[in-house]
């Protein structure tokens, strides 16, 4: 088999794997109930959004909700929240493994789609 053809097949396979990963991640984003860590990440993103809107960027490292995790993805979530401006969920009413209340879906949708896109990109990078 020629090198060019082998490379083309490899790219096709990586693309198909990426498409499958994207499809599965999208289905998870729209169908799964509240995840254990989701409340902590999203609550931190709402705090980040508040600080960002006030121009208090230097205070973001002091948000203690999920200090064990890097802030990049939470910054992406906060940026999405700033653009779409959904209402912050009532964190006390959200139960892990229970469906997301319809009133809170818009708060979760952006973060979940960002996670799905980032996860799909990781799969595509590894596959290629």
N, C-alpha and C positions, 0 to 999 in steps of 0.2 A: 504494500500500500504506500502510495506516495506521501511525502511529508505534508504537502498542502492539503490533500484530502483528509489525512488523519487529523490535522489541525482544525479543518472545517467541521468534522464530526465531533471533535472535542468541544468546540464552541457551541455547536447545536445541542449537545448533551448538557453542557453547563447552562445554556439558556433554558432548556426544558426543565432542568432541576430548579432553576431560579423561578420560573413561572409556577411550578408546582408549589414551591415554598411560599411564594407570594399569595397564591390562592388559599393555601391552608392557613396562613397567618391572617389573611383578611377574614376568613370564616371564623377564626378564633376571636378576632377583634369585635365582630358584630354579634356573635352568638354566646360567648362564654359569660358566666356570672362574675361577680366581683372576686378578684384575686386577693390573696393574703397581703401582698406588698403594695397593691395598687392604691389603696387609701393613703398610705404614707407618701408615696411618690407624688400623687396628685395633690395632696394637701400641701406638700413642700412646693410644688409648682404654683399653686395659688398664692403662697407666701412670696415666692420669687416674683410673680407677676405684680403683686402689690408694691414690692420694693423697687422693681424696675420702673413702674409707672410714676414713682416718686423720685426717680433718679438716684436712688440709694443703692447703687451697684456694689459699693464696698461692704454693705451689710449682708449681702447674700451668703458669704461663707459662714455667717453666724447663725443661719437657719439650721436648727439641730434635728429636724425630723428624720433625715436619712443621711447622717454624716458619714456612715460607713460606705456609701456609694458615691461615685463621682457626680459632679453637678451638671455635666454636659447635657444629658438627656432631660434632666429637669428644667434646664434652661430652654431647651427646645419645646417642652411641654408648656412652659410659662409664656413663650413667644406665641404659641398657638392660642393659649388662653387670652392673651392680650389682643390678638387679631379677632377672634370669634366672640370673646366676652361672654361666656356662659355663666350661669349662676353657680356659685359654689355649693356643692352638695351638703346636706346635713349629715356630717360624718357619723354621728351617733346612730342614725337609722340604717346605715349600710351594713349588711351582714355578709361576711365571707361565704362564698359558695351559693349565694342567693342571687336571683336576677337583679340587674340594675334597675332601680325604679325609673319609670319613663321620664319623670321630672329631672333626673340626673344624667340621662343618657348623653346629652350634649356636652357635659363636662368631661365624660369619659371618652367620647368618640375621637377627638383629636389626638389625645395621648395614645390611644390604642392604635390608631392608624400610623402615627409616627413610629411606634414600636414595631408594627408590622413591616413598615418600609425598611427600617434599620435592620431588622432581622433578616429580611429577604436579601438586602444588599450583602450582609455577612455571608449568607449561604451562597450567593452568586460569586462572591470573591473567593471563597474556599473552593467552590466547584470549578472555577476557572483557573 
